[in-house]
Amino acid sequence: MPKTTHTQKSLNSYSALLLPFVLLLTLTFIAGCSGSERPETETAQEERHLNYEATVTFLDSRGEEITTIEAAIADDDASRSEGLMNVNSLPEHAGMLFIFDENRERSFWMASTPLSLDIIFVNEDYEIVRIHRNTSPFSTDSIPSELPAKYVVEVNSGYTMRHDINEGGSIQIGE
């Protein structure tokens, strides 16, 4: 076996330290060239601002008022499809009220919605039949009502817990 000199040992130690650094630089360069950045011609989606046209008052199971929000209305196919897409912030006591023509099972999703929300499904008798809390932004997972619903209210994530809004309660819609 050949004898290793002190200089050769130093070079081997230096090479062992340098190799991970070179690999990291190479990977960083490759990632930078991968096209993961947005093309300059693509424009960022502008934040939408809502027009609050109604109020929604939440009632407990005894019919006592809990809290009220101002609500933007989504009552046609276009506004229901858009929902809260590209809305980056929502005041604490604000949300969106979806109004449908008939009472039936519904399913929502969070695609293009940057906020985590509580989604409240309400039947034709204004009873809260299902609440999905803390939904995941940008998710394409189905969020089902599981029971017939004619109205859906979306509020900031955690709102229903902070105000003790529960299934079995109800809502009142005002202008």
N, C-alpha and C positions, 0 to 999 in steps of 0.2 A: 504494500500500500504506500503511495507516495506521501511524503511529508508535506503538510500544509503550512505555509508561512503566515506570519501575522498579517501581512498585506492582503493575502488571499482571503483570510477570515474576515477582515474589514470589508472587502469588496462584496463578499457573500452576504454579510449583514446589511450592507447598504442596499444591495439588490433586493433583499427580502423586504425592506422597508419601502423601497421605491415602487415595486410591482403593484401593490394595492392602490397607490396614488395614481399611477399611470392608468390602471384599469378604471378608476373612478373618473378621471378626466376623459377617457375615451367614451365611457357610457354617457357622461354628461353631454359630450359633443354629439353623439348619436341621437340622444333624446331631443336635443335642440334642433336637429335637422329633420326630425320625424314629421314635421308639419302639424304638430299638436296645437300650435298657436292659431288664432283666428285669422283668416285672410283679411287684409286691409280693406277689401271691398265690402266685407260683411259689417253691418252696423248693429250695435247693441239694441235690444228691444227696449223701447222707452217704458218707463213705469206708468201704469194707468192710475188715474185718480177717479174715485167713485163719487157719484151723486147720490146722497142719502135722501130717499123719497118717502120712507115709512119708518114706523117704530115697531119693534117687536118686544112685547113685555112677557117675561117668563113668570109662570105661576107654579107654586108647589102643588102637591097632590091634594091639598085642602082648598086650593083656589086662591091662596094668598100670594100677593105680588112679591117677587124676589128681586128682580132688576129689569131694566129696559135698555135696549140698544137702538141706535139709529141704523137703518138697513138700506142698502142699495137693493133695487128690485131686479130680478131676472125672471121675466115672465113670458119670454118667447124663445124659440129654438136658438137663435143667434146669441142672445144674452145668457141663456142657460149653458150653452156650449162654452162660452168664454169664461163664465164664472169669475173666479178671482185670479185668473191667469195674469201674470206680469204685474200683480199688485204686491209691492215689496214691503209695505207696512200698512197696518190697520190700527186705528185708534182703539183704545181699550174697550170702549162701549160702542163698538160699531161692528157691522158684519154685512152679510148678504142674505137676502130672502129669495129663495127659488119658489116660484108658484107654478104648479102644473095644472092641467085641465082635469085630470082624473086621479083618483086614489088607487095606486097600485104599487107593487114592489119596485124599488128604485136601486140604482147602483151608481156611485160616483167614483172618481179617481182624481189624483193630484198632479197629473202630467202638466207641466208648464206652470205649476203653482209653487212659488218660492216660499210660502209661509206654511208652517205647521198649524193645522186647524183642528177645532172640534166641530164635527158635523152632526147635526141634530135632525133626525127624521120625524116628521109630524103628520098624523093622519088627518082625514077630512073633518074630524071632530075636534081638531086642534090639540090632540093629545100627543105628547112626546112618546114615540114608540121605540126609538133606538137612538143611542148616542155613541159615536165613535170619537174617542178622545185622542189628542196628540198624533194626528195623522202625519205621515212622512211626506215632506215636500218632494215634488217631482216624481212621485211614485206612480206607476201604472197599475198597481194592485187594485182590485175591485173592492169598493167599500159599500156593502149592501145594506139596505134598510131592513131586510129579513121579514118585514111586515109591510102592508100597504101604507103608502105615504103620499100626501098631496102637496106638502110643503117641506122644504129643507132649509135649515138655517145654518150658515157657517160663521163661526166666530174664532177669535184667536185661540190658539192652543192653551188649555188650562183654564179658560174662562168658565166652563161649566163646573169645574171642581172648585174654583175660587168663590163661585156664587151658589154652590150647592144645587145646581140644576140637574135633575135626574129624570130617567124614564118614569112615566106615570104622571109627571107634571104636565103642564100645558102651556100654550102661548096665546097671546092676544095680538092681533095686527091692527095698528092704527096708522093714521097719516100725519 
